[in-house]
Amino acid sequence: MADQGVSRRHFFYGTLLAGAVPSTGFGSTASLKGAGYKSPNEKLNIAVVGAGGKGYSDTNGCATENIIAFADPDDKRAERTYKQYPNVPKYKDYRRLFDKHEREIDAVMVSCPDHMHGSVAMWSMARGKHVYCQKPLTRTIWEARQLQLGAAKYKVATQMGNQGYSNPGTRQCAEIIWNGDIGSVTEVHAWTDRPRKYWPQGPDVEPKEAPVPSTLDWDAWLGQAPPRVQPGVCAAQLARIPGFRLRRHRRHGLPHPGHAEHGDAADGAHQR
């Protein structure tokens, strides 16, 4: 969570430092430690929402810090991560994680299913936690704007996991286009081999019905999405089809204007 050489602790305590100097000048009883400042040598306390899949590598990327809690609705998918961190508390529902550990958390990594990225990120920011969220950041432009406003309102550091766009080649390509080295670009063609290489996907792909795995909390996986799918459909299969969330879940993501972002009202909205 650093940018252009600025240390991570700059984000965490930059504003705090301004209030750490005693009003009567140095020499009084006030101190940085008393104001809550932590040395850059101290480790961050990180909670992970979504421990399976990409969450595994994201967690290992922060292995030098304190991983204090996991939340994942599917024990099987998170199994590899859980084996590596056997003593870290584990929860099915990220809200229960916050119930137990909110005061301990410095930052949250969001690597859960895509349709809950925006909701978990906002939930975390509203509680003063810094957020690293995997792509896609949100489902709608409105949600993205709400997160932008939230980051400013709650004064937290945020970053989206666009690792592929952080390498030198991407920057050089952008500079070539910006400089007009290849002329005026008016059309771009892009393609992917993922449907053939990894798993069948697309608007016409229909998963076969199967029992919900015993390791999966179906309601926790759905999150804020309405339960429109019959219980007999395997969530593990649905989770691997990107188009599913847009076709099946039309009312999910961040609460819309007028809805509570967190608290008891959000709990009710979460279960609808």
SULTA-V825123 format. One record per helix or strand of 3 or more residues. SS is the DSSP state (helix for helix, strand for strand). FROM is the first residue (numbers start at 0). TO is the last residue. If there is no record, write none. Layout:
# SULTA-V825123
ss:SS from:FROM to:TO
ss:SS from:FROM to:TO
This chain:
# SULTA-V825123
ss:helix from:7 to:17
ss:strand from:44 to:48
ss:helix from:53 to:60
ss:strand from:65 to:70
ss:helix from:78 to:83
ss:strand from:88 to:90
ss:helix from:93 to:103
ss:strand from:106 to:109
ss:helix from:113 to:124
ss:strand from:129 to:133
ss:helix from:140 to:153
ss:strand from:157 to:160
ss:helix from:162 to:164
ss:helix from:167 to:177
ss:helix from:193 to:196
ss:helix from:217 to:221
ss:helix from:234 to:237
ss:helix from:241 to:247
ss:helix from:263 to:270
